[in-house]
Amino acid sequence: MRDRHGVERLRARLLETLRTSGAASIARRGRTRLLALKARVSAPDGAARRLRDRTRLAWAARGPRRGGAAALDSLTTASAHLTPPPQTASTISIVLLAGEADRDSAPAALTLPHVVEVIAVLRDAGRTAPASATTVLHVRPGESLAAAAARAASGARGERVCFWLVSNEPLGADVPGRLAHALDTAPDAAAATAQLVHPIRPRSRATPHDGRVRQLGVHPGVEHAAPILVSGGAGEAVRLSSEPLRVSGASAACLIVDRVAYADAGGLPDYADLDVSAFELCRRLRARGRTVLVVPDAVVLDHRAVPTESRLTHPVAASAPAWIRLIDDAGAALMREAEPRADGTLRIAITVAAPNRKIASRWGDWHLAEAFAGALRDRGHAVRLQTADAADDPAGRACDVHCVVRGLARVQRTRGQRHVVWIISHPEAIEDEELDAADLVLVASDRFAAELQTRTRTPVESFLQATDPARFRPRPLDPEHRHDVTVVAKSRDQYRTAVADAIAVGIRPSIYGSGWDRLVDPALIVSDYIDNTELASIYSSAGVVLNDHWASMRDWGFVSNRIFDALACGAPVISDELPEIATLFGNAVPTFADSLQLRRLVDEALSDPDAARARARRGMDIVLAHHTFGHRAAEFLDALTRHGLDHSP
């Protein structure tokens, strides 16, 4: 709206100027400014952003262009006098990629004797194939250029297959021959690429790197804790050298591959983006023990457009669908290469059911996962804790292991990482398909773990809830939180068992939690929200902490995490009946089957608080000896090792 007001003010000023001056040049300048402002107002966000990025590139290019031009002239001269490499003994098939080219002419280097065939892969059916092409292959409807390139390469006759963009301009003679010679002389090398250099572009398409290196190969880097593809040597001065360098990969602009190694790696994968496909091909070659080289004295001017400033160093946008798909397939491997970790340590993503970080602190699952993450970090692992809305973020998908603290909704697995599901609630929501898709299923109930073992071939183990003794420990009595009977629980619009039974026999519990205002006397509600950091004080100050379980949790033997936390604070706990409670805690936690039994247990605890506290201390000793998140972290890591999940697929 402000911009539209600006248009009107500018129009008024221009009219006034025209009335006081007859200069036609002023009118022309004014009209140009007005049209530009109108375009900015009406342009969609994407178009405005592209205009901004192009403007930044052009402005940034104003400085170094002269130096770059001089350096490029010098390089062109030097390239012309390069010593020709020994004649390669290999035959070369050229796959000429014309779909994304800026120009239509084929480079002269394709007419060399050792090039046995040229297959022009055209994206547009109406495009005229370069004169040097002996075969023309059109991209089929719905087919990516990468898939078409792979189709062309599959029937190639040469011992080497060279992917080459029509927009390339070789400096010096026989660039494909130099690359093939590098493979001939390095037995472990399976692929090689040229040194790609930015040309000197017209001012409207200039970049600050014109005349400088565009790529000396590519490698994975890290941005915002996620893998990103980085151009090696981007922006550096061009230097010639006959000594090949090992690199992680190359783009598809200029890449020669040994045909046998190419087939062994499965060919050029289809990621719908040539550069992503070429890099993944190189990664697969290296995974088979082969190397990828860049040959600095094989120089190619890469005339492809540069759409944004970031693309000067990142040949593929971090948000590009093809790159996101590669992260899905191999994100953990990319992160380990980009940012290696000490042997035996992992990157672990933990996703909880809380919808977003803004409200995560109100979810018990979040605090449970915080404590679990802290215990894993104490053992040297890198842990990313995330809410449900971030479950698909590249940073999480690029971790070695993804542990889903299961809530109501399923979280899809990522192919390139280990997937662990930890079921702590809502057993009724678990489907067999989700179990089968996981690498490991952990269950906070022995009973439900035994049930799931009959439903899936995926390993299923018991993995109980626990407490964080750094947060939950005995605190001094706080008069503000001193109540005979304390309940800490959300109602979720249901009259929970412990509260209903207590009120039925005349017990008036002090309630901390939301959703109770329409169910109980408002005078019973101490607070509808309590910060997790205050819970230890609340538990420590309670005469008795009442606990109960949702019906599905009780039916399948899930012991509430509240019991672990309250006992760790030395608080007497009384819970609804669950056989697993006696198994875990003996008689440290009395249980009730009906309201009359609850009345008796509460009266006993309040009439003899010393005995109640002594019983609670026995429970605390059990919790600290067996049920802290330090114990769970050790058990989790042992399970990963036991099932061969302590490395990515």
Secondary structure, 3 states (H helix, E strand, C coil): CHHHHHHHHHHHHHHHHHHHCCCHHHHHHHHHHHHHHHHHHHCCHHHHHHHHHHHHHHHHCCCCHHHHHHHHHHHHHHHHCCCCCCCCCCCEEEEEECCCCCCCCCCHHHHCCCEEEEEEEECCCCCCCCCCCCEEEECCCCCCHHHHHHHHHHCCCCCEEEEEECCEEEECCCHHHHHHHHHHHCCCEEEEEEEEECCCCCHHHCCCCCCCEEECCEEEEEECCEEEEEECCCCCCCCCCCCCEEECECCCCEEEEEHHHHHHCCCCCCCCCHHHHHHHHHHHHHHCCCEEEEEEEEEEEECCCCCCCHHHCCCCCCCCHHHHHHHHHHHHHHHHHHCCCCCCCCEEEEECCCCCHHHHCCCHHHHHHHHHHHHHHHCCCEEEEECHHHCCCHHHHCCCEEEEEECCCCCCCCCCCEEEEEECCCHHHCCHHHHHHCCEEEECCHHHHHHHHCCCCCCEEECCCCECCCCCCCCCCCHHHCEEEEEECCCCCCCCHHHHHHHHCCCCCEEECCCCCCCCCHHHEEECCCCHHHHHHHHHHEEEEEECCCHHHHHCCCCCHHHHHHHHCCCCEEEECCHHHHHHHCCCCCEECCHHHHHHHHHHHHHCHHHHHHHHHHHHHHHHHHCEHHHHHHHHHHHHHHCCCCCCC
